[in-house]
Amino acid sequence: MKGAKGMIANRMDWVDWAKTIAITLVVFGHLRSDFMSYIFSFHMPFFLMLSGFLQKRRPLREELVKSAKSLLAPYVIYNLYLLVYSIFTGEYTPDYPWSMAVGLQWNLSMACRPLWFLLALFWMRIAYVALPRWGNYVLALGCGLFTWCFSGGEFMTPTHNFFQVFASVICFPFFVIGASLKEYKGYQLPFKNAFLCYAVILVQIVLGLYIAHLNGFVNIFRCRPGDCVPLFYLAATLVSIGLIQLIYKILNHSNNYVQLISEGTLLIFALHQSIFWPLREFMPKGNLWTLGIALMAIVVLSGLVWLSRRYCPVFIGKWK
């Protein structure tokens, strides 16, 4: 059902806020700042939990078609754009078409690398609907153990991460956790006392960030989950769930601009580095400047999101 303004009546407004905050963290994290290591410890797990939260159970064939349209088609389109882009920036090499075809984003320029997320999310969606609920838990545990056993070795490296399979393996546990949060309403704390709720959330986030500090630098694209894989999963889970619970409590109201950003996270994810990379030498230093540049980039790209939503929704993973 739709209301008077065309908004979906049962839309979860806090999820729009969560996705907007998540993409802001992604863009901010890709700029050099003193908070980079902390942001990298949880920003993609946070994003993947939201993706799992929004995932619906469909027949496998239906999911294959839907995910091919919403993820693989934009992946091809943005790769073609960034292929031309790399020619103009002088970064193009003869290996670019082959690397794009096999999903080996590591061999491409920084502007092209964010597209790894589209392929990784595609595999996670397919795995999720292909397995029963208990099978998702078993696979998530297996993915975590696989990451623990092979990360840091010569096998699980970004140079061997064809079609971003390794990235999907690292992240699949977070996707399943997100789906479980929705099923068991884990985004709602059981306490009626507001002070107690906020105290629990704050402890989760602070503890998660402290554990992340102990774990060292994380970069999922580089197949690098830090110094200790169990600490990586624990820290990212605590911070991400804490953020989800906090956003649910304080930002559960609609905002048209936030909804626009939420719907356009795919486009922003795909294109923000193409804005930053040529200008990296001219950007002012400092945390506040960095945050301001990140927000300005999102504002600029939100215009493209609006145009895409109106005239070419495939750019944001949708079809008329």
Secondary structure, DSSP 8 states (H G I E B T S, - for coil): -B-TTS-BTT--HHHHHHHHHHHHHHHHHTS--TTHHHHHTTHHHHHHHHHHHH-----HHHHHHHHIIIIIHHHHHHHHHHHHHHHHTT---TTHHHHHHTT-GGGS-TTTGGGHHHHHHHHHHHHHHHS-HHHHHHHHHHHHHHHHHHBTSSSBSGGG-GGGHHHHHHHHHHHHHHHHHHHTTTTS-S---HHHHHHHHHHHHHHHHHHHHHH---BTTTTB--S-HHHHHHHHHHHHHHHHHHHHHH--S--HHHHHHHHTHHHHHHHHHHHHGGGTTTS--SHHHHHHHHHHHHHHHHHHHHHHHHH-GGGGT---
